[in-house]
């Protein structure tokens, strides 16, 4: 498990951002080497305008099964990931995305 607080400065727009991230990872969740990861990240962009700072939220979950079956001398596994992102860039522009890389 992890919990972190961070401050960064973006190079392009020169914003100072403040964020909080929580994560959980388990390397043997089913007893046969499955890998499970999840995270949640909340960030306020440009905290110099604290009352008008744009929020961003990201969340993700991934699961990997490194060994499913063997065909000949080849071993096969599988993995999947689900990511969600929300950004409020302006009061008129809000972006919400879901991806499954």
Phi and psi restraints in degrees (range 20) as a CNS / XPLOR table:
assign (resid 1 and name C) (resid 2 and name N)
       (resid 2 and name CA) (resid 2 and name C) 1.0 -145.8 20.0 2
assign (resid 2 and name N) (resid 2 and name CA)
       (resid 2 and name C) (resid 3 and name N) 1.0 149.5 20.0 2
assign (resid 2 and name C) (resid 3 and name N)
       (resid 3 and name CA) (resid 3 and name C) 1.0 -143.1 20.0 2
assign (resid 3 and name N) (resid 3 and name CA)
       (resid 3 and name C) (resid 4 and name N) 1.0 128.7 20.0 2
assign (resid 3 and name C) (resid 4 and name N)
       (resid 4 and name CA) (resid 4 and name C) 1.0 -142.3 20.0 2
assign (resid 4 and name N) (resid 4 and name CA)
       (resid 4 and name C) (resid 5 and name N) 1.0 145.5 20.0 2
assign (resid 4 and name C) (resid 5 and name N)
       (resid 5 and name CA) (resid 5 and name C) 1.0 -115.0 20.0 2
assign (resid 5 and name N) (resid 5 and name CA)
       (resid 5 and name C) (resid 6 and name N) 1.0 134.1 20.0 2
assign (resid 5 and name C) (resid 6 and name N)
       (resid 6 and name CA) (resid 6 and name C) 1.0 -140.5 20.0 2
assign (resid 6 and name N) (resid 6 and name CA)
       (resid 6 and name C) (resid 7 and name N) 1.0 156.1 20.0 2
assign (resid 6 and name C) (resid 7 and name N)
       (resid 7 and name CA) (resid 7 and name C) 1.0 -130.2 20.0 2
assign (resid 7 and name N) (resid 7 and name CA)
       (resid 7 and name C) (resid 8 and name N) 1.0 131.6 20.0 2
assign (resid 7 and name C) (resid 8 and name N)
       (resid 8 and name CA) (resid 8 and name C) 1.0 -139.8 20.0 2
assign (resid 8 and name N) (resid 8 and name CA)
       (resid 8 and name C) (resid 9 and name N) 1.0 167.5 20.0 2
assign (resid 8 and name C) (resid 9 and name N)
       (resid 9 and name CA) (resid 9 and name C) 1.0 -128.0 20.0 2
assign (resid 9 and name N) (resid 9 and name CA)
       (resid 9 and name C) (resid 10 and name N) 1.0 125.7 20.0 2
assign (resid 9 and name C) (resid 10 and name N)
       (resid 10 and name CA) (resid 10 and name C) 1.0 -80.9 20.0 2
assign (resid 10 and name N) (resid 10 and name CA)
       (resid 10 and name C) (resid 11 and name N) 1.0 143.1 20.0 2
assign (resid 10 and name C) (resid 11 and name N)
       (resid 11 and name CA) (resid 11 and name C) 1.0 -75.7 20.0 2
assign (resid 11 and name N) (resid 11 and name CA)
       (resid 11 and name C) (resid 12 and name N) 1.0 -37.8 20.0 2
assign (resid 11 and name C) (resid 12 and name N)
       (resid 12 and name CA) (resid 12 and name C) 1.0 -75.0 20.0 2
assign (resid 12 and name N) (resid 12 and name CA)
       (resid 12 and name C) (resid 13 and name N) 1.0 -53.1 20.0 2
assign (resid 12 and name C) (resid 13 and name N)
       (resid 13 and name CA) (resid 13 and name C) 1.0 -100.1 20.0 2
assign (resid 13 and name N) (resid 13 and name CA)
       (resid 13 and name C) (resid 14 and name N) 1.0 -2.0 20.0 2
assign (resid 13 and name C) (resid 14 and name N)
       (resid 14 and name CA) (resid 14 and name C) 1.0 59.7 20.0 2
assign (resid 14 and name N) (resid 14 and name CA)
       (resid 14 and name C) (resid 15 and name N) 1.0 38.8 20.0 2
assign (resid 14 and name C) (resid 15 and name N)
       (resid 15 and name CA) (resid 15 and name C) 1.0 -91.7 20.0 2
assign (resid 15 and name N) (resid 15 and name CA)
       (resid 15 and name C) (resid 16 and name N) 1.0 146.2 20.0 2
assign (resid 15 and name C) (resid 16 and name N)
       (resid 16 and name CA) (resid 16 and name C) 1.0 -100.3 20.0 2
assign (resid 16 and name N) (resid 16 and name CA)
       (resid 16 and name C) (resid 17 and name N) 1.0 123.7 20.0 2
assign (resid 16 and name C) (resid 17 and name N)
       (resid 17 and name CA) (resid 17 and name C) 1.0 -115.1 20.0 2
assign (resid 17 and name N) (resid 17 and name CA)
       (resid 17 and name C) (resid 18 and name N) 1.0 149.1 20.0 2
assign (resid 17 and name C) (resid 18 and name N)
       (resid 18 and name CA) (resid 18 and name C) 1.0 -124.5 20.0 2
assign (resid 18 and name N) (resid 18 and name CA)
       (resid 18 and name C) (resid 19 and name N) 1.0 132.7 20.0 2
assign (resid 18 and name C) (resid 19 and name N)
       (resid 19 and name CA) (resid 19 and name C) 1.0 -144.9 20.0 2
assign (resid 19 and name N) (resid 19 and name CA)
       (resid 19 and name C) (resid 20 and name N) 1.0 163.7 20.0 2
assign (resid 19 and name C) (resid 20 and name N)
       (resid 20 and name CA) (resid 20 and name C) 1.0 -134.4 20.0 2
assign (resid 20 and name N) (resid 20 and name CA)
       (resid 20 and name C) (resid 21 and name N) 1.0 133.2 20.0 2
assign (resid 20 and name C) (resid 21 and name N)
       (resid 21 and name CA) (resid 21 and name C) 1.0 -132.1 20.0 2
assign (resid 21 and name N) (resid 21 and name CA)
       (resid 21 and name C) (resid 22 and name N) 1.0 137.0 20.0 2
assign (resid 21 and name C) (resid 22 and name N)
       (resid 22 and name CA) (resid 22 and name C) 1.0 -126.0 20.0 2
assign (resid 22 and name N) (resid 22 and name CA)
       (resid 22 and name C) (resid 23 and name N) 1.0 140.7 20.0 2
assign (resid 22 and name C) (resid 23 and name N)
       (resid 23 and name CA) (resid 23 and name C) 1.0 -144.4 20.0 2
assign (resid 23 and name N) (resid 23 and name CA)
       (resid 23 and name C) (resid 24 and name N) 1.0 156.0 20.0 2
assign (resid 23 and name C) (resid 24 and name N)
       (resid 24 and name CA) (resid 24 and name C) 1.0 -139.9 20.0 2
assign (resid 24 and name N) (resid 24 and name CA)
       (resid 24 and name C) (resid 25 and name N) 1.0 134.1 20.0 2
assign (resid 24 and name C) (resid 25 and name N)
       (resid 25 and name CA) (resid 25 and name C) 1.0 -137.5 20.0 2
assign (resid 25 and name N) (resid 25 and name CA)
       (resid 25 and name C) (resid 26 and name N) 1.0 138.5 20.0 2
assign (resid 25 and name C) (resid 26 and name N)
       (resid 26 and name CA) (resid 26 and name C) 1.0 -136.2 20.0 2
assign (resid 26 and name N) (resid 26 and name CA)
       (resid 26 and name C) (resid 27 and name N) 1.0 128.4 20.0 2
assign (resid 26 and name C) (resid 27 and name N)
       (resid 27 and name CA) (resid 27 and name C) 1.0 -97.3 20.0 2
assign (resid 27 and name N) (resid 27 and name CA)
       (resid 27 and name C) (resid 28 and name N) 1.0 -0.6 20.0 2
assign (resid 27 and name C) (resid 28 and name N)
       (resid 28 and name CA) (resid 28 and name C) 1.0 -151.9 20.0 2
assign (resid 28 and name N) (resid 28 and name CA)
       (resid 28 and name C) (resid 29 and name N) 1.0 49.0 20.0 2
assign (resid 28 and name C) (resid 29 and name N)
       (resid 29 and name CA) (resid 29 and name C) 1.0 -64.7 20.0 2
assign (resid 29 and name N) (resid 29 and name CA)
       (resid 29 and name C) (resid 30 and name N) 1.0 -31.8 20.0 2
assign (resid 29 and name C) (resid 30 and name N)
       (resid 30 and name CA) (resid 30 and name C) 1.0 -105.7 20.0 2
assign (resid 30 and name N) (resid 30 and name CA)
       (resid 30 and name C) (resid 31 and name N) 1.0 3.6 20.0 2
assign (resid 30 and name C) (resid 31 and name N)
       (resid 31 and name CA) (resid 31 and name C) 1.0 90.2 20.0 2
assign (resid 31 and name N) (resid 31 and name CA)
       (resid 31 and name C) (resid 32 and name N) 1.0 -5.4 20.0 2
assign (resid 31 and name C) (resid 32 and name N)
       (resid 32 and name CA) (resid 32 and name C) 1.0 -131.5 20.0 2
assign (resid 32 and name N) (resid 32 and name CA)
       (resid 32 and name C) (resid 33 and name N) 1.0 47.7 20.0 2
assign (resid 32 and name C) (resid 33 and name N)
       (resid 33 and name CA) (resid 33 and name C) 1.0 72.6 20.0 2
assign (resid 33 and name N) (resid 33 and name CA)
       (resid 33 and name C) (resid 34 and name N) 1.0 21.0 20.0 2
assign (resid 33 and name C) (resid 34 and name N)
       (resid 34 and name CA) (resid 34 and name C) 1.0 -67.1 20.0 2
assign (resid 34 and name N) (resid 34 and name CA)
       (resid 34 and name C) (resid 35 and name N) 1.0 151.1 20.0 2
assign (resid 34 and name C) (resid 35 and name N)
       (resid 35 and name CA) (resid 35 and name C) 1.0 -119.5 20.0 2
assign (resid 35 and name N) (resid 35 and name CA)
       (resid 35 and name C) (resid 36 and name N) 1.0 125.0 20.0 2
assign (resid 35 and name C) (resid 36 and name N)
       (resid 36 and name CA) (resid 36 and name C) 1.0 -124.0 20.0 2
assign (resid 36 and name N) (resid 36 and name CA)
       (resid 36 and name C) (resid 37 and name N) 1.0 126.7 20.0 2
assign (resid 36 and name C) (resid 37 and name N)
       (resid 37 and name CA) (resid 37 and name C) 1.0 -133.5 20.0 2
assign (resid 37 and name N) (resid 37 and name CA)
       (resid 37 and name C) (resid 38 and name N) 1.0 141.4 20.0 2
assign (resid 37 and name C) (resid 38 and name N)
       (resid 38 and name CA) (resid 38 and name C) 1.0 -145.2 20.0 2
assign (resid 38 and name N) (resid 38 and name CA)
       (resid 38 and name C) (resid 39 and name N) 1.0 150.0 20.0 2
assign (resid 38 and name C) (resid 39 and name N)
       (resid 39 and name CA) (resid 39 and name C) 1.0 -149.4 20.0 2
assign (resid 39 and name N) (resid 39 and name CA)
       (resid 39 and name C) (resid 40 and name N) 1.0 158.3 20.0 2
assign (resid 39 and name C) (resid 40 and name N)
       (resid 40 and name CA) (resid 40 and name C) 1.0 -140.2 20.0 2
assign (resid 40 and name N) (resid 40 and name CA)
       (resid 40 and name C) (resid 41 and name N) 1.0 128.0 20.0 2
assign (resid 40 and name C) (resid 41 and name N)
       (resid 41 and name CA) (resid 41 and name C) 1.0 -130.1 20.0 2
assign (resid 41 and name N) (resid 41 and name CA)
       (resid 41 and name C) (resid 42 and name N) 1.0 129.4 20.0 2
assign (resid 41 and name C) (resid 42 and name N)
       (resid 42 and name CA) (resid 42 and name C) 1.0 -122.2 20.0 2
assign (resid 42 and name N) (resid 42 and name CA)
       (resid 42 and name C) (resid 43 and name N) 1.0 132.5 20.0 2
assign (resid 42 and name C) (resid 43 and name N)
       (resid 43 and name CA) (resid 43 and name C) 1.0 -138.5 20.0 2
assign (resid 43 and name N) (resid 43 and name CA)
       (resid 43 and name C) (resid 44 and name N) 1.0 141.7 20.0 2
assign (resid 43 and name C) (resid 44 and name N)
       (resid 44 and name CA) (resid 44 and name C) 1.0 -108.3 20.0 2
assign (resid 44 and name N) (resid 44 and name CA)
       (resid 44 and name C) (resid 45 and name N) 1.0 122.3 20.0 2
assign (resid 44 and name C) (resid 45 and name N)
       (resid 45 and name CA) (resid 45 and name C) 1.0 -90.1 20.0 2
assign (resid 45 and name N) (resid 45 and name CA)
       (resid 45 and name C) (resid 46 and name N) 1.0 139.8 20.0 2
assign (resid 45 and name C) (resid 46 and name N)
       (resid 46 and name CA) (resid 46 and name C) 1.0 58.5 20.0 2
assign (resid 46 and name N) (resid 46 and name CA)
       (resid 46 and name C) (resid 47 and name N) 1.0 68.1 20.0 2
assign (resid 46 and name C) (resid 47 and name N)
       (resid 47 and name CA) (resid 47 and name C) 1.0 -71.3 20.0 2
assign (resid 47 and name N) (resid 47 and name CA)
       (resid 47 and name C) (resid 48 and name N) 1.0 -5.6 20.0 2
assign (resid 47 and name C) (resid 48 and name N)
       (resid 48 and name CA) (resid 48 and name C) 1.0 -65.1 20.0 2
assign (resid 48 and name N) (resid 48 and name CA)
       (resid 48 and name C) (resid 49 and name N) 1.0 -23.3 20.0 2
assign (resid 48 and name C) (resid 49 and name N)
       (resid 49 and name CA) (resid 49 and name C) 1.0 -108.6 20.0 2
assign (resid 49 and name N) (resid 49 and name CA)
       (resid 49 and name C) (resid 50 and name N) 1.0 61.1 20.0 2
assign (resid 49 and name C) (resid 50 and name N)
       (resid 50 and name CA) (resid 50 and name C) 1.0 -51.1 20.0 2
assign (resid 50 and name N) (resid 50 and name CA)
       (resid 50 and name C) (resid 51 and name N) 1.0 -41.5 20.0 2
assign (resid 50 and name C) (resid 51 and name N)
       (resid 51 and name CA) (resid 51 and name C) 1.0 -74.1 20.0 2
assign (resid 51 and name N) (resid 51 and name CA)
       (resid 51 and name C) (resid 52 and name N) 1.0 -18.3 20.0 2
assign (resid 51 and name C) (resid 52 and name N)
       (resid 52 and name CA) (resid 52 and name C) 1.0 -116.1 20.0 2
assign (resid 52 and name N) (resid 52 and name CA)
       (resid 52 and name C) (resid 53 and name N) 1.0 12.0 20.0 2
assign (resid 52 and name C) (resid 53 and name N)
       (resid 53 and name CA) (resid 53 and name C) 1.0 -62.9 20.0 2
assign (resid 53 and name N) (resid 53 and name CA)
       (resid 53 and name C) (resid 54 and name N) 1.0 139.2 20.0 2
assign (resid 53 and name C) (resid 54 and name N)
       (resid 54 and name CA) (resid 54 and name C) 1.0 -85.2 20.0 2
assign (resid 54 and name N) (resid 54 and name CA)
       (resid 54 and name C) (resid 55 and name N) 1.0 126.3 20.0 2
assign (resid 54 and name C) (resid 55 and name N)
       (resid 55 and name CA) (resid 55 and name C) 1.0 -83.1 20.0 2
assign (resid 55 and name N) (resid 55 and name CA)
       (resid 55 and name C) (resid 56 and name N) 1.0 148.9 20.0 2
assign (resid 55 and name C) (resid 56 and name N)
       (resid 56 and name CA) (resid 56 and name C) 1.0 -133.8 20.0 2
assign (resid 56 and name N) (resid 56 and name CA)
       (resid 56 and name C) (resid 57 and name N) 1.0 137.7 20.0 2
assign (resid 56 and name C) (resid 57 and name N)
       (resid 57 and name CA) (resid 57 and name C) 1.0 -129.5 20.0 2
assign (resid 57 and name N) (resid 57 and name CA)
       (resid 57 and name C) (resid 58 and name N) 1.0 134.6 20.0 2
assign (resid 57 and name C) (resid 58 and name N)
       (resid 58 and name CA) (resid 58 and name C) 1.0 -131.9 20.0 2
assign (resid 58 and name N) (resid 58 and name CA)
       (resid 58 and name C) (resid 59 and name N) 1.0 140.1 20.0 2
assign (resid 58 and name C) (resid 59 and name N)
       (resid 59 and name CA) (resid 59 and name C) 1.0 -141.2 20.0 2
assign (resid 59 and name N) (resid 59 and name CA)
       (resid 59 and name C) (resid 60 and name N) 1.0 147.2 20.0 2
assign (resid 59 and name C) (resid 60 and name N)
       (resid 60 and name CA) (resid 60 and name C) 1.0 -154.3 20.0 2
assign (resid 60 and name N) (resid 60 and name CA)
       (resid 60 and name C) (resid 61 and name N) 1.0 155.3 20.0 2
assign (resid 60 and name C) (resid 61 and name N)
       (resid 61 and name CA) (resid 61 and name C) 1.0 -143.8 20.0 2
assign (resid 61 and name N) (resid 61 and name CA)
       (resid 61 and name C) (resid 62 and name N) 1.0 139.8 20.0 2
assign (resid 61 and name C) (resid 62 and name N)
       (resid 62 and name CA) (resid 62 and name C) 1.0 -141.7 20.0 2
assign (resid 62 and name N) (resid 62 and name CA)
       (resid 62 and name C) (resid 63 and name N) 1.0 149.3 20.0 2
assign (resid 62 and name C) (resid 63 and name N)
       (resid 63 and name CA) (resid 63 and name C) 1.0 -139.7 20.0 2
assign (resid 63 and name N) (resid 63 and name CA)
       (resid 63 and name C) (resid 64 and name N) 1.0 133.2 20.0 2
assign (resid 63 and name C) (resid 64 and name N)
       (resid 64 and name CA) (resid 64 and name C) 1.0 -131.8 20.0 2
assign (resid 64 and name N) (resid 64 and name CA)
       (resid 64 and name C) (resid 65 and name N) 1.0 136.2 20.0 2
assign (resid 64 and name C) (resid 65 and name N)
       (resid 65 and name CA) (resid 65 and name C) 1.0 -117.0 20.0 2
assign (resid 65 and name N) (resid 65 and name CA)
       (resid 65 and name C) (resid 66 and name N) 1.0 99.7 20.0 2
assign (resid 65 and name C) (resid 66 and name N)
       (resid 66 and name CA) (resid 66 and name C) 1.0 -67.3 20.0 2
assign (resid 66 and name N) (resid 66 and name CA)
       (resid 66 and name C) (resid 67 and name N) 1.0 -20.2 20.0 2
assign (resid 66 and name C) (resid 67 and name N)
       (resid 67 and name CA) (resid 67 and name C) 1.0 -136.5 20.0 2
assign (resid 67 and name N) (resid 67 and name CA)
       (resid 67 and name C) (resid 68 and name N) 1.0 113.4 20.0 2
assign (resid 67 and name C) (resid 68 and name N)
       (resid 68 and name CA) (resid 68 and name C) 1.0 -107.0 20.0 2
assign (resid 68 and name N) (resid 68 and name CA)
       (resid 68 and name C) (resid 69 and name N) 1.0 -48.1 20.0 2
assign (resid 68 and name C) (resid 69 and name N)
       (resid 69 and name CA) (resid 69 and name C) 1.0 -158.8 20.0 2
assign (resid 69 and name N) (resid 69 and name CA)
       (resid 69 and name C) (resid 70 and name N) 1.0 165.8 20.0 2
assign (resid 69 and name C) (resid 70 and name N)
       (resid 70 and name CA) (resid 70 and name C) 1.0 -122.5 20.0 2
assign (resid 70 and name N) (resid 70 and name CA)
       (resid 70 and name C) (resid 71 and name N) 1.0 131.4 20.0 2
assign (resid 70 and name C) (resid 71 and name N)
       (resid 71 and name CA) (resid 71 and name C) 1.0 -123.8 20.0 2
assign (resid 71 and name N) (resid 71 and name CA)
       (resid 71 and name C) (resid 72 and name N) 1.0 110.7 20.0 2
assign (resid 71 and name C) (resid 72 and name N)
       (resid 72 and name CA) (resid 72 and name C) 1.0 66.2 20.0 2
assign (resid 72 and name N) (resid 72 and name CA)
       (resid 72 and name C) (resid 73 and name N) 1.0 -122.9 20.0 2
assign (resid 72 and name C) (resid 73 and name N)
       (resid 73 and name CA) (resid 73 and name C) 1.0 -102.9 20.0 2
assign (resid 73 and name N) (resid 73 and name CA)
       (resid 73 and name C) (resid 74 and name N) 1.0 5.0 20.0 2
assign (resid 73 and name C) (resid 74 and name N)
       (resid 74 and name CA) (resid 74 and name C) 1.0 -93.0 20.0 2
assign (resid 74 and name N) (resid 74 and name CA)
       (resid 74 and name C) (resid 75 and name N) 1.0 135.7 20.0 2
assign (resid 74 and name C) (resid 75 and name N)
       (resid 75 and name CA) (resid 75 and name C) 1.0 -108.8 20.0 2
assign (resid 75 and name N) (resid 75 and name CA)
       (resid 75 and name C) (resid 76 and name N) 1.0 138.7 20.0 2
assign (resid 75 and name C) (resid 76 and name N)
       (resid 76 and name CA) (resid 76 and name C) 1.0 -120.4 20.0 2
assign (resid 76 and name N) (resid 76 and name CA)
       (resid 76 and name C) (resid 77 and name N) 1.0 141.2 20.0 2
assign (resid 76 and name C) (resid 77 and name N)
       (resid 77 and name CA) (resid 77 and name C) 1.0 -132.3 20.0 2
assign (resid 77 and name N) (resid 77 and name CA)
       (resid 77 and name C) (resid 78 and name N) 1.0 -178.9 20.0 2
assign (resid 77 and name C) (resid 78 and name N)
       (resid 78 and name CA) (resid 78 and name C) 1.0 -149.6 20.0 2
assign (resid 78 and name N) (resid 78 and name CA)
       (resid 78 and name C) (resid 79 and name N) 1.0 152.7 20.0 2
assign (resid 78 and name C) (resid 79 and name N)
       (resid 79 and name CA) (resid 79 and name C) 1.0 -150.8 20.0 2
assign (resid 79 and name N) (resid 79 and name CA)
       (resid 79 and name C) (resid 80 and name N) 1.0 154.8 20.0 2
assign (resid 79 and name C) (resid 80 and name N)
       (resid 80 and name CA) (resid 80 and name C) 1.0 -147.3 20.0 2
assign (resid 80 and name N) (resid 80 and name CA)
       (resid 80 and name C) (resid 81 and name N) 1.0 155.5 20.0 2
assign (resid 80 and name C) (resid 81 and name N)
       (resid 81 and name CA) (resid 81 and name C) 1.0 -145.5 20.0 2
assign (resid 81 and name N) (resid 81 and name CA)
       (resid 81 and name C) (resid 82 and name N) 1.0 142.1 20.0 2
assign (resid 81 and name C) (resid 82 and name N)
       (resid 82 and name CA) (resid 82 and name C) 1.0 -127.9 20.0 2
assign (resid 82 and name N) (resid 82 and name CA)
       (resid 82 and name C) (resid 83 and name N) 1.0 124.7 20.0 2
assign (resid 82 and name C) (resid 83 and name N)
       (resid 83 and name CA) (resid 83 and name C) 1.0 -123.8 20.0 2
assign (resid 83 and name N) (resid 83 and name CA)
       (resid 83 and name C) (resid 84 and name N) 1.0 141.2 20.0 2
assign (resid 83 and name C) (resid 84 and name N)
       (resid 84 and name CA) (resid 84 and name C) 1.0 -128.8 20.0 2
assign (resid 84 and name N) (resid 84 and name CA)
       (resid 84 and name C) (resid 85 and name N) 1.0 138.6 20.0 2
assign (resid 84 and name C) (resid 85 and name N)
       (resid 85 and name CA) (resid 85 and name C) 1.0 -139.8 20.0 2
assign (resid 85 and name N) (resid 85 and name CA)
       (resid 85 and name C) (resid 86 and name N) 1.0 137.8 20.0 2
assign (resid 85 and name C) (resid 86 and name N)
       (resid 86 and name CA) (resid 86 and name C) 1.0 -132.2 20.0 2
assign (resid 86 and name N) (resid 86 and name CA)
       (resid 86 and name C) (resid 87 and name N) 1.0 130.1 20.0 2
assign (resid 86 and name C) (resid 87 and name N)
       (resid 87 and name CA) (resid 87 and name C) 1.0 -134.1 20.0 2
assign (resid 87 and name N) (resid 87 and name CA)
       (resid 87 and name C) (resid 88 and name N) 1.0 136.2 20.0 2
assign (resid 87 and name C) (resid 88 and name N)
       (resid 88 and name CA) (resid 88 and name C) 1.0 -110.6 20.0 2
assign (resid 88 and name N) (resid 88 and name CA)
       (resid 88 and name C) (resid 89 and name N) 1.0 103.6 20.0 2
assign (resid 88 and name C) (resid 89 and name N)
       (resid 89 and name CA) (resid 89 and name C) 1.0 -85.6 20.0 2
assign (resid 89 and name N) (resid 89 and name CA)
       (resid 89 and name C) (resid 90 and name N) 1.0 -45.2 20.0 2
assign (resid 89 and name C) (resid 90 and name N)
       (resid 90 and name CA) (resid 90 and name C) 1.0 -136.4 20.0 2
assign (resid 90 and name N) (resid 90 and name CA)
       (resid 90 and name C) (resid 91 and name N) 1.0 169.8 20.0 2
assign (resid 90 and name C) (resid 91 and name N)
       (resid 91 and name CA) (resid 91 and name C) 1.0 -62.9 20.0 2
assign (resid 91 and name N) (resid 91 and name CA)
       (resid 91 and name C) (resid 92 and name N) 1.0 -26.5 20.0 2
assign (resid 91 and name C) (resid 92 and name N)
       (resid 92 and name CA) (resid 92 and name C) 1.0 -89.1 20.0 2
assign (resid 92 and name N) (resid 92 and name CA)
       (resid 92 and name C) (resid 93 and name N) 1.0 -17.5 20.0 2
assign (resid 92 and name C) (resid 93 and name N)
       (resid 93 and name CA) (resid 93 and name C) 1.0 -121.1 20.0 2
assign (resid 93 and name N) (resid 93 and name CA)
       (resid 93 and name C) (resid 94 and name N) 1.0 110.0 20.0 2
assign (resid 93 and name C) (resid 94 and name N)
       (resid 94 and name CA) (resid 94 and name C) 1.0 -124.5 20.0 2
assign (resid 94 and name N) (resid 94 and name CA)
       (resid 94 and name C) (resid 95 and name N) 1.0 134.9 20.0 2
assign (resid 94 and name C) (resid 95 and name N)
       (resid 95 and name CA) (resid 95 and name C) 1.0 -122.1 20.0 2
assign (resid 95 and name N) (resid 95 and name CA)
       (resid 95 and name C) (resid 96 and name N) 1.0 125.9 20.0 2
assign (resid 95 and name C) (resid 96 and name N)
       (resid 96 and name CA) (resid 96 and name C) 1.0 -128.4 20.0 2
assign (resid 96 and name N) (resid 96 and name CA)
       (resid 96 and name C) (resid 97 and name N) 1.0 124.8 20.0 2
assign (resid 96 and name C) (resid 97 and name N)
       (resid 97 and name CA) (resid 97 and name C) 1.0 -131.2 20.0 2
assign (resid 97 and name N) (resid 97 and name CA)
       (resid 97 and name C) (resid 98 and name N) 1.0 147.8 20.0 2
assign (resid 97 and name C) (resid 98 and name N)
       (resid 98 and name CA) (resid 98 and name C) 1.0 -127.3 20.0 2
assign (resid 98 and name N) (resid 98 and name CA)
       (resid 98 and name C) (resid 99 and name N) 1.0 132.1 20.0 2
assign (resid 98 and name C) (resid 99 and name N)
       (resid 99 and name CA) (resid 99 and name C) 1.0 -137.0 20.0 2
assign (resid 99 and name N) (resid 99 and name CA)
       (resid 99 and name C) (resid 100 and name N) 1.0 153.3 20.0 2
assign (resid 99 and name C) (resid 100 and name N)
       (resid 100 and name CA) (resid 100 and name C) 1.0 -131.1 20.0 2
assign (resid 100 and name N) (resid 100 and name CA)
       (resid 100 and name C) (resid 101 and name N) 1.0 78.2 20.0 2
